[in-house]
Amino acid sequence: LVLFFKKEHLALPMTRWALKLEYDGGAFVGWQRQAAGVSIQQIFEAAASKLADRPVTSIIAGRTDAGVHAEGQVVHIDLERDIAPDRLASALNFHLKPHRVCVLAAAAVPPDWSARFSAIGRAYRYVISNRRARPALDEGRVWHVPHALNAALMHEAAQSLLGRHDFSSFRAAACQAKTPWRTLDRLDVGRRGDTIEIIAEARSFLHHQVRNMVGTLKLVGDGAVPVAAMAGILEAANRAAAGPTAPADGLFLTAVRYADDPFA
Amino acid sequence: LVLFFKKEHLALPMTRWALKLEYDGGAFVGWQRQAAGVSIQQIFEAAASKLADRPVTSIIAGRTDAGVHAEGQVVHIDLERDIAPDRLASALNFHLKPHRVCVLAAAAVPPDWSARFSAIGRAYRYVISNRRARPALDEGRVWHVPHALNAALMHEAAQSLLGRHDFSSFRAAACQAKTPWRTLDRLDVGRRGDTIEIIAEARSFLHHQVRNMVGTLKLVGDGAVPVAAMAGILEAANRAAAGPTAPADGLFLTAVRYADDPFA
């Protein structure tokens, strides 16, 4: 018995693609689709769907809120189409125009690989413009704090947050994580001229955790909260014990780490 | 004989103010007022005029073209009003809202001091994003060159432009300078990851000189022009001998130098 069927009827083998994204979050309601407003997910999936000529859904490593930027976000999609990684990135970038979202790199990954669940680390950068004049060039990319902050004290206070803790004091009410326990691997505060940069690294973060830690460290920097109080704020495991949420503008998702870097 | 007259009739002593400006040139037709479009000069003089409650004119250290940015532009104005430097900067910044123009610093200077004529040096930075993906975060702030450029060759070629020369090969047709002779003090090309940065320093530059030098160095970087050809391009003293004008987006006026730094 010989069966004849058209080529189109064959199920083409699917390839899972890891994609590294850069975006300016300023014009978006965040990564995730919302009832109103334009999301990065919607823009990205529309570009992938045009390329695939069918609806494509994506899984993201770290959802970002409205106004939060990314220099190294990672997402995965499945495509039937056989295409070289560089051509896939270029084709997606073509369809992503004119939005401020682009694909920096593409890599084929195993079918069980997940941008979200295979990730073993996330790194964020938070930028404070600490000068009298409001930012003209960096508007929307920094938190403007016009009075002098002591970055050395902020760094010292940050060190008491390192390690495995219940981070409820820095957790958004809307956070959907199963547990408030997280392990913070790095929280460095440094100054270069008028710019204070905070680097945060962990396997994963609670919703608003970085911005809530930054909002509290700012209170240390301006003398409102003593360095020694930070440990108690953490131990309180109560959002009311910590400082306000820092604005989204200054936050950048810089990298997502995997046991095997697909883009290496 | 005693003369009585109202205080308002007294000519108040004028103070000349040096102001350091930062701006994003993206939304403007350039520094100088134009028949159509919004200029930075117009925005700045409107803010100063509101503060002074009379029309104020300004003298700028280095006029910038449409799309060119500034991190350390310098301008001077004369004001009757007695005001502390920080309060003057804050008041101007208030009136400059919501434009992406701000005053970083203010300093009282002698009445014969000129932002333009007292300047003894100008420094520019030009940024190339040298990667396949178009810039999402840095759109409007870089020249996107997607194919690989050899920055080391560009740097080598740049060195043959140093010193005192007739820079006619790199001079815009519209340039109003009396002479094409300029002394180029520094032209460094360096790479950090995907970013190529070019630093140019001179007492003054011809119109489009930096962008024309960058456009020519780019041809060296991509192999279209050999390093050894650069000296001949300069000697030709003919605009047609050099490369095209690099886009405005990547250019930043970073600093203006004076014998006595008024902001020190």
Interface residues (C-beta under 8 A of the other chain):
Chain A: E22 Y23 D24 H69 E71 D86 A89 S90 N93 K97 H99 R100 V101 C102 V103 L104 R131 R132 A133 R134 P135 A136 L137 E139
Chain B: E22 Y23 D24 H69 E71 D86 A89 S90 N93 K97 H99 R100 V101 C102 V103 L104 A105 R131 R132 A133 R134 P135 A136 L137 E139
